[in-house]
Amino acid sequence: MIRSKKSIALALTLVAASMALAGCSTAATDSGSGEAVAGAPDWCGPKEISLGLLDGYGGNSWRLVTTNAGAEEVAKCPSVVEYLYADGQGDVQKSISDIEGMVAKGVNALVVFPDAGEAMLPTLKKAFDAGVVTVPYRVNPGGADGVDYTAWVGADFVTDGKNWANFIKEQFPAGAKILFLSGPAGNSQGEDELKGMKSVLTDPSYEFIGASPFEVTNWDPAKTQEVLTAAIAKYPQIDVIVSDFGPSLVGALPEFTKAGKSIPALVTSDGNVLGCFWEDNNAANPDFKLFTVATGTDNVRLAVQYAIATATGGVVPSSTMFDAPVFENSVSGDPSPVQCRKDLPGAIYLSSGLSADKQAALINK
């Protein structure tokens, strides 16, 4: 699943090149606010701009797909005549330097995945104060719209938590012991998901075990296996695992088999590798129910739209919140049974707006 910065940069080269050609073929001029370029989406205004997309950590397949979904969205607007990408590689100081470097180059708009949360806020504010349209997305960096950055484009993780909790209540009406895994310590995604779950699972018979507010995995498969192995040894009963990055669990789930236990119910986000793992293992694991929400690779599209609209004079989207729908339910099949494309790489996301074939081409590079 892990992809290097080099492979991400290579995958983006073709998209960036096609955007440059599109930009050169369009004689766009700044003729005011709220106007759209003919043949482009209404959020694409007439003012020509440069745009940078920045990851705090770009080194896994989810980021590869997300980054290319963002680039695909940017390419819809010919007014973006220059597109730049940077990967912070999990290093906060590099992430800060990447933003500062793009501001120094005169980039007009920035779309930022601020993995480090509030540690990124002062740098985002500096960019915003310098006149750059600054749109952090998905992870909340703190601060306020219009004060510290242009707008934060979040995802409705509270609703994800509620959807997960409703499934848990349906399958475990008498209560359950729940192990919750999320990404880096303090990330707003995990905190919001927990808030949503606890708003539904109010009965004390639903017990969250493990570290509070969640077990830290950094969304890394190796770290996830380490955490889950320790949890299996520590807790004799785990009824449900909740994870906001399901594919990272696949390498760790066989630890239950090693311990002579059935894989428990899994409530998470989707991934082809996970769906195929469920297909291959559910018959031998009677407790292995699977419920997923869309993994959210398209959150970036709304952030891109917002940044471009603001910078080019297009129509600004009415919402700053991305809603990820429920995707798979192995019990009811509603809205979909578990999906698996064994003819394609495991490290793709069938819920994504980026086509499965395009994702496969990226992963196979």
The 8 nearest C-alpha neighbors of each residue, nearest first, counted from 0:
[[1, 60, 346, 59, 2, 345, 61, 220],
 [2, 0, 59, 58, 60, 3, 346, 219],
 [1, 3, 59, 58, 60, 0, 6, 4],
 [4, 2, 5, 6, 58, 7, 1, 59],
 [3, 5, 7, 6, 8, 58, 57, 2],
 [6, 4, 8, 3, 7, 9, 2, 10],
 [5, 7, 9, 3, 8, 4, 10, 2],
 [8, 6, 10, 4, 9, 5, 63, 11],
 [7, 9, 5, 11, 6, 10, 4, 12],
 [10, 8, 6, 12, 7, 11, 5, 13],
 [9, 11, 7, 8, 12, 6, 361, 13],
 [12, 10, 8, 14, 9, 13, 15, 7],
 [11, 13, 15, 9, 14, 10, 16, 8],
 [14, 12, 16, 15, 11, 17, 10, 9],
 [13, 15, 11, 17, 16, 12, 18, 70],
 [16, 14, 18, 12, 13, 17, 11, 82],
 [15, 17, 13, 19, 18, 14, 12, 20],
 [16, 18, 20, 14, 19, 15, 13, 21],
 [19, 17, 21, 15, 74, 16, 20, 22],
 [18, 20, 22, 16, 21, 17, 80, 23],
 [21, 19, 23, 17, 18, 22, 24, 16],
 [20, 22, 18, 24, 19, 77, 23, 17],
 [21, 23, 80, 77, 19, 20, 25, 24],
 [24, 22, 20, 21, 25, 19, 80, 26],
 [23, 25, 21, 22, 20, 26, 77, 19],
 [26, 24, 22, 23, 27, 77, 21, 78],
 [25, 27, 28, 24, 23, 22, 78, 47],
 [28, 26, 45, 25, 47, 46, 78, 29],
 [29, 27, 46, 45, 30, 26, 47, 78],
 [28, 30, 46, 45, 31, 27, 47, 311],
 [29, 31, 28, 45, 32, 46, 34, 312],
 [32, 30, 29, 312, 34, 33, 45, 46],
 [33, 31, 312, 34, 313, 30, 44, 311],
 [32, 34, 313, 314, 312, 35, 31, 44],
 [35, 33, 313, 44, 32, 312, 31, 45],
 [34, 36, 44, 41, 43, 313, 45, 37],
 [35, 37, 39, 45, 44, 43, 38, 34],
 [38, 36, 39, 35, 40, 41, 45, 43],
 [37, 39, 36, 40, 35, 41, 76, 75],
 [38, 40, 36, 37, 76, 43, 41, 75],
 [41, 39, 42, 43, 38, 35, 75, 76],
 [40, 42, 35, 43, 314, 313, 39, 44],
 [43, 41, 313, 314, 308, 40, 315, 304],
 [44, 42, 313, 41, 35, 76, 40, 308],
 [313, 43, 45, 35, 311, 312, 34, 36],
 [44, 46, 29, 27, 28, 36, 311, 78],
 [45, 47, 29, 311, 28, 44, 78, 27],
 [48, 46, 78, 79, 27, 45, 311, 80],
 [49, 47, 79, 107, 80, 78, 46, 50],
 [48, 50, 81, 106, 107, 79, 80, 82],
 [51, 49, 108, 82, 109, 106, 107, 83],
 [50, 52, 83, 109, 84, 82, 110, 108],
 [51, 53, 110, 84, 109, 111, 83, 85],
 [52, 54, 111, 85, 84, 86, 112, 110],
 [55, 53, 86, 112, 56, 57, 87, 111],
 [54, 56, 87, 114, 94, 113, 89, 112],
 [55, 57, 88, 89, 54, 87, 58, 86],
 [58, 56, 62, 86, 54, 59, 88, 55],
 [57, 59, 2, 3, 56, 1, 4, 62],
 [60, 58, 1, 2, 62, 61, 0, 57],
 [59, 61, 63, 62, 0, 346, 1, 2],
 [62, 60, 64, 63, 59, 65, 296, 347],
 [61, 63, 65, 57, 60, 64, 59, 66],
 [62, 64, 60, 66, 61, 65, 7, 67],
 [63, 65, 67, 61, 62, 66, 68, 60],
 [66, 64, 296, 62, 68, 67, 63, 61],
 [67, 65, 69, 63, 68, 64, 62, 70],
 [66, 68, 70, 69, 64, 65, 71, 63],
 [69, 67, 65, 71, 66, 70, 353, 64],
 [70, 68, 66, 72, 67, 71, 300, 299],
 [69, 71, 67, 73, 72, 68, 74, 66],
 [70, 72, 68, 74, 69, 73, 67, 75],
 [73, 71, 69, 70, 74, 75, 300, 68],
 [72, 74, 70, 75, 71, 76, 69, 303],
 [73, 75, 71, 18, 72, 76, 70, 77],
 [76, 74, 73, 72, 39, 77, 71, 40],
 [75, 77, 78, 74, 43, 73, 79, 39],
 [78, 76, 22, 79, 21, 25, 75, 80],
 [77, 79, 47, 76, 80, 22, 45, 46],
 [80, 78, 48, 77, 49, 81, 47, 76],
 [79, 81, 22, 19, 78, 49, 48, 47],
 [80, 82, 49, 79, 19, 50, 83, 48],
 [81, 83, 50, 51, 49, 15, 80, 84],
 [84, 82, 51, 52, 50, 81, 85, 49],
 [83, 85, 52, 51, 53, 82, 86, 8],
 [86, 84, 53, 54, 97, 87, 52, 83],
 [85, 87, 54, 88, 57, 56, 53, 55],
 [86, 88, 94, 55, 93, 56, 89, 90],
 [89, 87, 56, 86, 90, 57, 55, 58],
 [88, 90, 56, 87, 55, 91, 94, 57],
 [91, 89, 93, 88, 92, 87, 94, 55],
 [92, 90, 94, 93, 95, 89, 115, 87],
 [93, 91, 95, 94, 90, 96, 87, 97],
 [94, 92, 96, 87, 90, 95, 91, 97],
 [95, 93, 87, 91, 97, 92, 96, 55],
 [94, 96, 92, 93, 98, 97, 91, 99],
 [95, 97, 93, 99, 98, 94, 100, 92],
 [98, 96, 94, 100, 95, 99, 93, 101],
 [99, 97, 101, 95, 100, 96, 102, 94],
 [98, 100, 96, 102, 97, 101, 103, 95],
 [101, 99, 103, 97, 98, 102, 96, 104],
 [100, 102, 104, 98, 103, 99, 106, 97],
 [101, 103, 99, 105, 104, 100, 106, 98],
 [104, 102, 100, 101, 105, 99, 106, 98],
 [105, 103, 101, 102, 106, 100, 99, 107],
 [106, 104, 102, 103, 107, 101, 49, 131],
 [105, 107, 49, 102, 101, 108, 104, 50],
 [108, 106, 131, 49, 48, 50, 105, 132],
 [107, 109, 132, 50, 131, 106, 133, 306],
 [110, 108, 51, 133, 50, 52, 134, 132],
 [109, 111, 134, 52, 135, 53, 133, 51],
 [112, 110, 135, 53, 113, 52, 134, 109],
 [111, 113, 54, 136, 135, 114, 55, 53],
 [114, 112, 115, 116, 55, 111, 138, 119],
 [115, 113, 55, 116, 112, 138, 56, 54],
 [114, 116, 113, 118, 119, 117, 91, 55],
 [117, 115, 140, 114, 118, 113, 119, 139],
 [116, 118, 140, 120, 119, 141, 115, 139],
 [117, 119, 116, 120, 115, 121, 140, 91],
 [118, 120, 117, 122, 121, 116, 115, 123],
 [119, 121, 123, 117, 122, 140, 118, 124],
 [122, 120, 124, 123, 119, 125, 118, 147],
 [123, 121, 125, 124, 120, 119, 95, 126],
 [122, 124, 120, 126, 125, 121, 148, 127],
 [123, 125, 147, 127, 121, 122, 126, 148],
 [126, 124, 122, 128, 127, 123, 129, 121],
 [125, 127, 129, 123, 124, 128, 131, 102],
 [126, 128, 124, 131, 148, 129, 130, 125],
 [129, 127, 125, 130, 126, 124, 131, 147],
 [130, 128, 126, 127, 131, 125, 102, 124],
 [131, 129, 127, 128, 132, 126, 107, 133],
 [130, 132, 127, 107, 108, 126, 129, 133],
 [133, 131, 108, 149, 109, 127, 310, 107],
 [132, 134, 109, 149, 148, 127, 131, 108],
 [135, 133, 110, 150, 151, 149, 109, 306],
 [136, 134, 111, 151, 110, 112, 113, 152],
 [135, 137, 152, 153, 112, 151, 138, 111],
 [136, 138, 153, 154, 152, 139, 112, 298],
 [139, 137, 136, 187, 113, 188, 114, 116],
 [138, 140, 141, 187, 116, 137, 136, 153],
 [141, 139, 116, 117, 120, 138, 119, 113],
 [142, 140, 117, 139, 120, 143, 116, 147],
 [143, 141, 147, 140, 120, 144, 146, 148],
 [142, 144, 146, 147, 145, 141, 148, 150],
 [145, 143, 150, 146, 149, 148, 147, 151],
 [144, 146, 149, 148, 147, 143, 150, 127],
 [147, 145, 144, 143, 148, 149, 142, 124],
 [146, 148, 124, 143, 142, 145, 144, 127],
 [149, 147, 127, 133, 145, 144, 124, 150],
 [148, 150, 145, 133, 144, 134, 132, 127],
 [151, 149, 144, 134, 148, 152, 145, 135],
 [150, 152, 135, 136, 134, 153, 144, 319],
 [153, 151, 136, 319, 302, 320, 150, 137],
 [154, 152, 137, 320, 136, 151, 321, 319],
 [153, 155, 321, 320, 156, 137, 322, 298],
 [154, 156, 157, 322, 158, 321, 320, 153],
 [155, 157, 159, 192, 158, 191, 154, 188],
 [158, 156, 195, 192, 191, 160, 159, 155],
 [157, 159, 161, 160, 156, 155, 195, 162],
 [160, 158, 156, 162, 157, 161, 163, 192],
 [159, 161, 192, 195, 196, 157, 163, 158],
 [160, 162, 195, 158, 164, 196, 163, 159],
 [163, 161, 159, 165, 164, 160, 158, 166],
 [164, 162, 160, 166, 161, 165, 266, 159],
 [163, 165, 167, 161, 196, 166, 162, 160],
 [164, 166, 168, 162, 167, 163, 161, 169],
 [167, 165, 169, 163, 164, 168, 170, 162],
 [166, 168, 164, 170, 165, 169, 171, 163],
 [169, 167, 172, 171, 165, 166, 170, 164],
 [170, 168, 166, 167, 171, 172, 165, 164],
 [169, 171, 167, 168, 172, 166, 165, 173],
 [170, 172, 168, 174, 173, 167, 169, 175],
 [171, 173, 168, 174, 169, 170, 167, 175],
 [174, 172, 171, 204, 175, 168, 205, 170],
 [175, 173, 204, 205, 171, 172, 176, 168],
 [176, 174, 205, 238, 177, 171, 206, 204],
 [175, 177, 206, 238, 237, 207, 205, 208],
 [176, 178, 207, 239, 208, 240, 206, 175],
 [177, 179, 240, 208, 207, 209, 241, 239],
 [178, 180, 241, 213, 242, 240, 214, 177],
 [181, 179, 214, 242, 213, 241, 215, 178],
 [180, 182, 189, 215, 243, 242, 216, 213],
 [181, 183, 217, 218, 216, 215, 184, 186],
 [184, 182, 217, 215, 186, 185, 216, 181],
 [185, 183, 186, 215, 182, 217, 181, 213],
 [186, 184, 187, 183, 190, 116, 189, 182],
 [185, 187, 188, 184, 183, 189, 116, 190],
 [186, 188, 190, 189, 139, 138, 191, 185],
 [189, 187, 191, 190, 186, 156, 192, 138],
 [188, 190, 192, 191, 181, 187, 186, 193],
 [189, 191, 187, 193, 188, 192, 194, 186],
 [192, 190, 194, 157, 188, 193, 189, 156],
 [193, 191, 160, 157, 156, 189, 195, 194],
 [194, 192, 196, 190, 195, 191, 197, 160],
 [193, 195, 191, 197, 192, 196, 198, 157],
 [194, 196, 157, 160, 161, 192, 198, 193],
 [197, 195, 160, 161, 164, 193, 198, 199],
 [196, 198, 200, 199, 194, 195, 201, 193],
 [197, 199, 195, 196, 200, 201, 194, 161],
 [200, 198, 197, 196, 201, 164, 161, 195],
 [201, 199, 197, 202, 198, 196, 205, 164],
 [200, 202, 199, 197, 198, 203, 205, 204],
 [201, 203, 204, 200, 205, 174, 199, 206],
 [204, 202, 205, 201, 206, 200, 174, 175],
 [205, 203, 174, 202, 206, 175, 173, 176],
 [206, 204, 174, 175, 203, 202, 176, 200],
 [207, 205, 176, 204, 177, 208, 175, 203],
 [206, 208, 177, 176, 178, 205, 209, 179],
 [209, 207, 178, 177, 206, 176, 210, 179],
 [208, 210, 178, 214, 211, 207, 213, 230],
 [209, 211, 214, 213, 212, 208, 215, 179],
 [212, 210, 213, 209, 214, 208, 207, 179],
 [211, 213, 210, 190, 214, 193, 189, 179],
 [214, 212, 211, 210, 179, 180, 181, 215],
 [213, 215, 180, 210, 181, 179, 209, 216],
 [214, 216, 182, 181, 183, 184, 217, 213],
 [215, 217, 182, 218, 223, 222, 219, 181],
 [216, 218, 182, 183, 219, 215, 181, 222],
 [219, 217, 182, 216, 244, 247, 220, 181],
 [218, 220, 217, 222, 221, 216, 223, 247],
 [221, 219, 247, 223, 222, 224, 248, 218],
 [222, 220, 224, 223, 219, 225, 250, 247],
 [221, 223, 225, 216, 219, 224, 220, 226],
 [224, 222, 220, 226, 216, 221, 225, 219],
 [225, 223, 251, 227, 221, 222, 226, 228],
 [224, 226, 222, 228, 223, 227, 229, 221],
 [227, 225, 223, 229, 224, 228, 222, 230],
 [226, 228, 230, 224, 229, 225, 223, 231],
 [229, 227, 231, 225, 230, 226, 224, 254],
 [228, 230, 232, 226, 227, 231, 233, 225],
 [229, 231, 227, 233, 232, 228, 234, 226],
 [232, 230, 228, 233, 234, 229, 227, 235],
 [231, 233, 229, 230, 234, 228, 235, 258],
 [234, 232, 230, 231, 229, 235, 228, 209],
 [233, 235, 236, 231, 230, 232, 237, 208],
 [234, 236, 233, 237, 231, 232, 230, 260],
 [237, 235, 234, 238, 176, 231, 233, 175],
 [238, 236, 176, 239, 177, 234, 178, 235],
 [239, 237, 176, 263, 175, 177, 236, 264],
 [240, 238, 264, 177, 263, 237, 265, 178],
 [239, 241, 178, 265, 177, 179, 266, 264],
 [240, 242, 179, 266, 267, 265, 180, 178],
 [243, 241, 180, 267, 244, 245, 181, 179],
 [242, 244, 267, 268, 181, 245, 241, 180],
 [245, 243, 242, 268, 246, 247, 218, 267],
 [244, 246, 268, 267, 247, 248, 242, 269],
 [247, 245, 248, 273, 270, 249, 244, 272],
 [246, 248, 220, 245, 249, 244, 219, 218],
 [249, 247, 251, 246, 245, 250, 252, 223],
 [250, 248, 251, 252, 246, 247, 273, 276],
 [249, 251, 248, 252, 224, 220, 253, 247],
 [252, 250, 224, 248, 249, 253, 254, 227],
 [251, 253, 254, 249, 250, 255, 248, 262],
 [254, 252, 256, 255, 251, 257, 250, 262],
 [253, 255, 257, 252, 256, 251, 258, 228],
 [256, 254, 258, 260, 253, 257, 262, 252],
 [255, 257, 259, 253, 258, 260, 254, 261],
 [258, 256, 254, 255, 259, 253, 260, 252],
 [257, 259, 255, 256, 260, 254, 231, 232],
 [260, 258, 256, 257, 255, 261, 254, 262],
 [261, 259, 255, 256, 258, 262, 257, 284],
 [262, 260, 284, 263, 286, 255, 256, 285],
 [261, 263, 287, 255, 284, 286, 260, 252],
 [264, 262, 287, 286, 238, 239, 261, 265],
 [263, 265, 288, 287, 239, 286, 289, 240],
 [264, 266, 240, 289, 239, 241, 288, 263],
 [267, 265, 241, 290, 291, 289, 163, 240],
 [266, 268, 242, 291, 245, 243, 241, 265],
 [269, 267, 291, 294, 292, 245, 244, 243],
 [268, 270, 291, 294, 293, 245, 292, 348],
 [271, 269, 348, 273, 272, 246, 347, 274],
 [270, 272, 345, 274, 273, 347, 339, 348],
 [273, 271, 345, 275, 270, 274, 346, 276],
 [274, 272, 276, 270, 246, 271, 275, 249],
 [275, 273, 339, 271, 277, 276, 338, 272],
 [274, 276, 339, 278, 272, 277, 273, 271],
 [275, 277, 273, 279, 274, 278, 272, 280],
 [278, 276, 280, 274, 281, 275, 279, 273],
 [279, 277, 275, 276, 280, 281, 274, 339],
 [278, 280, 276, 277, 275, 281, 282, 283],
 [281, 279, 277, 282, 283, 278, 276, 284],
 [280, 282, 284, 277, 283, 287, 278, 279],
 [283, 281, 284, 280, 285, 279, 278, 287],
 [284, 282, 281, 280, 285, 261, 279, 287],
 [283, 285, 261, 281, 287, 282, 286, 262],
 [286, 284, 287, 283, 282, 261, 281, 262],
 [285, 287, 263, 284, 264, 261, 288, 262],
 [288, 286, 264, 263, 262, 284, 285, 281],
 [289, 287, 264, 286, 329, 265, 330, 290],
 [288, 290, 265, 329, 266, 264, 328, 287],
 [291, 289, 328, 266, 327, 329, 267, 265],
 [292, 290, 268, 267, 327, 269, 326, 266],
 [291, 293, 325, 326, 268, 324, 294, 269],
 [294, 292, 350, 326, 323, 295, 324, 269],
 [293, 295, 268, 269, 296, 292, 350, 348],
 [294, 296, 297, 298, 293, 323, 351, 350],
 [295, 297, 65, 298, 351, 294, 64, 299],
 [298, 296, 299, 295, 300, 352, 351, 68],
 [299, 297, 300, 295, 296, 321, 301, 302],
 [298, 300, 302, 297, 69, 301, 303, 65],
 [301, 299, 303, 297, 69, 302, 298, 72],
 [300, 302, 304, 303, 299, 298, 305, 321],
 [303, 301, 299, 305, 300, 304, 152, 306],
 [304, 302, 300, 306, 305, 301, 307, 299],
 [305, 303, 301, 307, 302, 306, 308, 42],
 [304, 306, 302, 308, 303, 307, 315, 316],
 [307, 305, 303, 309, 304, 308, 134, 310],
 [308, 306, 310, 304, 309, 305, 311, 303],
 [309, 307, 313, 42, 315, 305, 311, 312],
 [308, 310, 306, 307, 312, 311, 305, 315],
 [309, 311, 307, 308, 312, 306, 132, 108],
 [312, 310, 46, 44, 308, 313, 307, 45],
 [311, 313, 32, 44, 33, 308, 309, 310],
 [44, 312, 314, 308, 42, 33, 43, 34],
 [315, 313, 42, 33, 308, 41, 316, 34],
 [314, 316, 308, 305, 42, 313, 309, 317],
 [317, 315, 318, 305, 314, 304, 42, 319],
 [316, 318, 315, 319, 314, 305, 320, 301],
 [319, 317, 320, 316, 321, 152, 301, 315],
 [318, 320, 152, 153, 321, 151, 317, 316],
 [321, 319, 153, 154, 318, 152, 155, 322],
 [320, 322, 154, 298, 153, 155, 323, 319],
 [321, 323, 155, 154, 324, 320, 298, 158],
 [322, 324, 293, 295, 321, 292, 325, 155],
 [325, 323, 293, 292, 326, 322, 159, 295],
 [324, 326, 292, 293, 291, 327, 323, 334],
 [325, 327, 292, 293, 291, 324, 335, 334],
 [328, 326, 335, 291, 337, 336, 290, 334],
 [329, 327, 290, 332, 336, 330, 331, 333],
 [328, 330, 289, 336, 332, 337, 331, 288],
 [329, 331, 328, 332, 288, 289, 336, 290],
 [332, 330, 333, 328, 329, 336, 334, 335],
 [331, 333, 336, 335, 328, 329, 330, 334],
 [334, 332, 335, 331, 328, 336, 327, 326],
 [333, 335, 332, 326, 327, 328, 336, 325],
 [334, 336, 333, 332, 327, 328, 326, 337],
 [337, 335, 332, 327, 329, 328, 338, 333],
 [336, 338, 327, 329, 274, 328, 335, 339],
 [339, 337, 274, 336, 340, 271, 275, 327],
 [340, 338, 275, 274, 271, 341, 337, 272],
 [341, 339, 342, 343, 271, 338, 275, 344],
 [340, 342, 343, 339, 275, 344, 345, 271],
 [341, 343, 340, 344, 339, 345, 359, 356],
 [342, 344, 341, 340, 359, 345, 356, 355],
 [345, 343, 346, 359, 347, 342, 362, 341],
 [344, 346, 272, 271, 347, 343, 270, 341],
 [345, 347, 344, 0, 60, 272, 271, 270],
 [348, 346, 271, 345, 358, 270, 344, 349],
 [349, 347, 270, 350, 351, 271, 269, 346],
 [348, 350, 351, 355, 271, 347, 270, 269],
 [349, 351, 293, 348, 352, 294, 326, 269],
 [352, 350, 353, 349, 348, 296, 297, 354],
 [351, 353, 354, 297, 350, 68, 296, 349],
 [354, 352, 351, 68, 355, 357, 358, 64],
 [353, 355, 357, 356, 352, 358, 351, 349],
 [354, 356, 358, 357, 359, 349, 353, 347],
 [355, 357, 359, 358, 354, 360, 343, 353],
 [358, 356, 360, 354, 359, 355, 361, 353],
 [357, 359, 355, 361, 356, 360, 347, 362],
 [358, 360, 356, 362, 357, 361, 363, 344],
 [359, 361, 357, 363, 358, 362, 356, 364],
 [362, 360, 358, 359, 364, 363, 10, 357],
 [361, 363, 359, 360, 364, 358, 344, 346],
 [362, 364, 360, 361, 359, 344, 358, 343],
 [363, 361, 362, 360, 6, 10, 9, 359]]
